[in-house]
Amino acid sequence: MTGFSADALAIAVLLLEFLCLLSWLARRVAAKDTLRLAALLTFVLSGFLTLTVAAAWTVKVGVWESGQPAVVVSEDTLREGPDPRAQGRGKVDPGTLARVLLREGKYLQIDVVDGQRGWLHSDAVGLLDPD
């Protein structure tokens, strides 16, 4: 599920939930046993897919991630290592939410909300209260 955005996964969860509800209702009103069985199988399959996609969404948005919540307070370059000479991965804008994973000297390894991981100087990162 790494190729899907968090928004796409959230929409998929909602659509699968809707299919799950419809199949449950169809099972309740179906007159023939074969239609009831088909609705039940659709209900079970859509329920399983809903749980699977919802789990992928939680991983994508970092619900289960560890690390201290933080926010980027000044524009800086996300780097591959804790060194000003390390190769840059791109700019990170102020206000970007992140999680601090490691600290090495004056550098912090962060996970940015959009999925990037890299190192920023500690002056560019404000730590948030985890509560």
C-alpha positions as CSV (number, residue, x, y, z in Angstrom):
1,M,0.0,0.0,0.0
2,T,3.0,2.3,-0.1
3,G,2.0,3.6,-3.6
4,F,-1.3,5.1,-2.2
5,S,-1.7,8.4,-0.5
6,A,-3.2,8.7,2.9
7,D,-6.2,10.4,1.4
8,A,-6.8,7.6,-1.1
9,L,-6.6,5.0,1.6
10,A,-9.1,7.0,3.7
11,I,-11.5,7.2,0.8
12,A,-11.1,3.5,0.2
13,V,-11.9,2.7,3.8
14,L,-15.1,4.8,3.5
15,L,-16.2,3.1,0.3
16,L,-15.5,-0.3,1.6
17,E,-17.5,0.5,4.8
18,F,-20.4,1.5,2.6
19,L,-20.1,-1.7,0.6
20,C,-20.0,-3.6,3.8
21,L,-23.2,-1.9,5.0
22,L,-25.0,-2.5,1.7
23,S,-24.1,-6.2,1.6
24,W,-25.3,-6.6,5.2
25,L,-28.7,-5.0,4.3
26,A,-28.9,-7.0,1.1
27,R,-28.4,-10.2,3.1
28,R,-31.2,-9.2,5.4
29,V,-33.8,-8.6,2.5
30,A,-32.7,-11.2,0.0
31,A,-35.4,-13.7,-0.7
32,K,-33.3,-16.5,-2.2
33,D,-30.6,-18.5,-0.3
34,T,-28.1,-18.0,-3.1
35,L,-28.5,-14.2,-3.0
36,R,-28.2,-14.3,0.8
37,L,-25.0,-16.3,0.6
38,A,-23.6,-14.0,-2.1
39,A,-24.4,-11.0,0.1
40,L,-22.8,-12.7,3.1
41,L,-19.6,-13.4,1.2
42,T,-19.5,-9.8,0.0
43,F,-20.0,-8.6,3.6
44,V,-17.1,-10.8,4.9
45,L,-14.8,-9.9,2.1
46,S,-15.5,-6.2,2.2
47,G,-15.1,-6.3,6.0
48,F,-11.7,-7.9,5.7
49,L,-10.6,-5.4,3.1
50,T,-11.9,-2.5,5.2
51,L,-9.7,-3.7,8.1
52,T,-6.7,-4.3,5.9
53,V,-6.9,-0.8,4.2
54,A,-7.6,0.9,7.6
55,A,-4.4,-0.8,9.0
56,A,-2.5,0.5,5.9
57,W,-3.9,4.0,6.5
58,T,-2.7,3.9,10.2
59,V,0.8,3.0,9.1
60,K,0.8,5.6,6.3
61,V,-0.2,8.5,8.6
62,G,2.1,7.3,11.4
63,V,-0.5,6.5,14.1
64,W,1.7,3.8,15.5
65,E,5.0,5.6,15.0
66,S,7.2,6.3,18.0
67,G,9.2,9.4,18.6
68,Q,8.5,12.8,20.0
69,P,6.1,15.1,18.1
70,A,7.8,18.2,16.6
71,V,7.3,21.0,14.2
72,V,9.7,22.6,11.8
73,V,10.2,26.2,12.9
74,S,12.4,27.5,10.1
75,E,13.1,26.5,6.5
76,D,15.9,24.0,6.3
77,T,17.3,21.3,4.1
78,L,16.4,17.7,5.1
79,R,19.8,15.8,4.9
80,E,20.8,12.2,4.6
81,G,23.0,12.3,7.6
82,P,23.7,14.4,10.8
83,D,26.2,16.6,9.0
84,P,25.9,20.0,7.2
85,R,27.9,18.4,4.3
86,A,25.5,15.5,4.0
87,Q,23.5,15.3,0.7
88,G,20.2,17.2,0.9
89,R,16.9,15.6,0.3
90,G,14.9,18.8,-0.2
91,K,13.6,21.8,1.7
92,V,11.3,21.4,4.6
93,D,8.9,24.4,5.2
94,P,8.2,26.0,8.6
95,G,5.0,24.5,10.1
96,T,5.6,21.0,8.8
97,L,4.7,18.4,11.4
98,A,7.3,15.7,12.2
99,R,8.4,13.1,14.8
100,V,11.9,13.1,16.2
101,L,13.4,9.6,16.1
102,L,17.1,10.2,17.0
103,R,19.4,12.9,18.3
104,E,23.0,13.0,17.2
105,G,25.0,16.1,18.3
106,K,23.1,19.2,17.1
107,Y,21.1,17.2,14.6
108,L,17.7,15.4,14.9
109,Q,16.5,12.6,12.7
110,I,12.9,13.3,11.9
111,D,10.0,11.6,10.1
112,V,8.0,14.3,8.3
113,V,4.3,13.8,7.9
114,D,4.5,13.3,4.1
115,G,6.7,10.2,4.6
116,Q,10.2,11.7,4.2
117,R,12.9,10.8,6.8
118,G,16.1,12.7,7.3
119,W,18.2,15.0,9.5
120,L,17.7,18.6,10.4
121,H,19.7,20.9,12.7
122,S,18.0,21.1,16.1
123,D,17.6,24.9,15.8
124,A,15.1,24.3,12.9
125,V,12.9,22.0,14.9
126,G,10.6,22.8,17.8
127,L,9.6,19.9,20.1
128,L,6.0,19.6,21.0
129,D,4.5,18.2,24.2
130,P,3.4,14.6,23.5
131,D,0.2,15.0,25.6
